[in-house]
Amino acid sequence: MEKALKGDWVQIHQVVFSPGERAPNIPEETRKVPLELRVKGWLVIPEARIGEDAVIKTPAGRELEGRLVSINPPFTHGFGEPVPELLEIGPELRELLEEEGTE
């Protein structure tokens, strides 16, 4: 099993609230599942293996404890599909600014 060493970029998982601890004013289907946290940071402890408890330091400087789920996790977020109308704004703006500069 892969092992992370102190200073490695890792991701942990923790259950913040179990279903019984969820707020009563949230939708019932939400109350039935735990509130989970997944966060990335640098391993603070000497070493940890996937599935073991680990302590990390986040980019914001917070120290958090959780179960190690990934070593060197990638960033997987994106900004979605391009919007055709927005793709045209840059060239149109440049054209307008060039026209203003020549008058």
C-alpha positions as CSV (number, residue, x, y, z in Angstrom):
1,M,0.0,0.0,0.0
2,E,1.3,3.4,-0.9
3,K,2.7,5.5,1.9
4,A,2.7,9.3,2.2
5,L,5.6,11.0,4.0
6,K,5.6,14.3,6.0
7,G,5.3,17.2,3.6
8,D,3.5,15.2,0.8
9,W,0.4,16.7,-0.8
10,V,-2.5,14.5,0.3
11,Q,-6.3,14.5,0.7
12,I,-8.2,13.5,3.9
13,H,-11.8,12.6,4.5
14,Q,-13.8,13.1,7.7
15,V,-17.4,12.9,8.8
16,V,-18.3,16.3,10.3
17,F,-21.8,15.3,11.4
18,S,-23.4,11.9,11.4
19,P,-27.1,11.7,10.3
20,G,-28.3,11.9,13.9
21,E,-26.3,15.1,14.5
22,R,-27.6,17.0,11.4
23,A,-29.7,20.2,12.0
24,P,-33.5,19.5,12.2
25,N,-34.3,22.4,9.8
26,I,-32.6,20.9,6.8
27,P,-34.5,18.7,4.2
28,E,-35.2,15.2,5.4
29,E,-33.2,13.5,2.5
30,T,-30.2,15.6,3.6
31,R,-30.6,14.7,7.3
32,K,-30.4,11.0,6.4
33,V,-26.8,11.2,5.2
34,P,-23.6,12.3,7.0
35,L,-22.0,15.7,6.3
36,E,-18.6,14.8,5.0
37,L,-15.5,16.8,4.4
38,R,-12.7,16.1,1.9
39,V,-9.8,18.5,2.0
40,K,-6.2,18.6,0.6
41,G,-3.1,19.7,2.3
42,W,0.5,18.8,3.3
43,L,1.0,15.8,5.6
44,V,2.1,16.9,9.1
45,I,2.8,13.6,10.7
46,P,5.9,11.5,9.8
47,E,4.0,9.0,7.5
48,A,0.5,7.6,6.8
49,R,-1.0,5.0,4.5
50,I,-4.3,5.2,2.6
51,G,-7.1,4.5,5.1
52,E,-5.0,5.5,8.1
53,D,-5.6,8.6,10.3
54,A,-3.6,11.6,9.2
55,V,-3.0,15.2,10.1
56,I,-2.6,17.8,7.4
57,K,-1.9,21.5,7.1
58,T,-4.1,23.2,4.6
59,P,-3.0,26.0,2.3
60,A,-4.9,28.4,4.7
61,G,-2.7,27.1,7.5
62,R,-5.4,25.1,9.3
63,E,-4.4,21.7,10.8
64,L,-7.1,19.0,10.3
65,E,-7.3,15.3,11.1
66,G,-9.0,12.7,9.0
67,R,-8.6,9.4,7.1
68,L,-6.0,9.6,4.3
69,V,-7.8,8.9,1.0
70,S,-5.3,10.1,-1.7
71,I,-1.7,10.9,-2.1
72,N,-0.8,13.7,-4.6
73,P,-4.5,14.2,-5.5
74,P,-5.2,16.1,-8.7
75,F,-7.3,19.2,-9.0
76,T,-10.4,18.1,-10.8
77,H,-12.6,21.2,-10.8
78,G,-13.3,23.2,-13.9
79,F,-15.4,26.0,-15.1
80,G,-17.8,24.0,-17.2
81,E,-18.6,24.2,-20.9
82,P,-17.8,27.4,-22.7
83,V,-20.7,29.8,-23.3
84,P,-20.6,30.9,-27.0
85,E,-21.9,34.4,-26.2
86,L,-19.1,34.9,-23.7
87,L,-16.4,33.7,-26.1
88,E,-17.2,36.6,-28.4
89,I,-16.8,39.3,-25.7
90,G,-13.0,39.5,-25.7
91,P,-12.6,40.1,-29.4
92,E,-15.5,42.5,-29.5
93,L,-14.1,44.5,-26.6
94,R,-10.7,44.7,-28.2
95,E,-12.2,46.0,-31.4
96,L,-14.2,48.6,-29.5
97,L,-11.1,49.7,-27.6
98,E,-9.1,50.0,-30.8
99,E,-11.8,52.1,-32.4
100,E,-11.9,54.4,-29.4
101,G,-8.1,54.8,-29.4
102,T,-8.1,55.9,-33.1
103,E,-10.7,58.6,-32.9
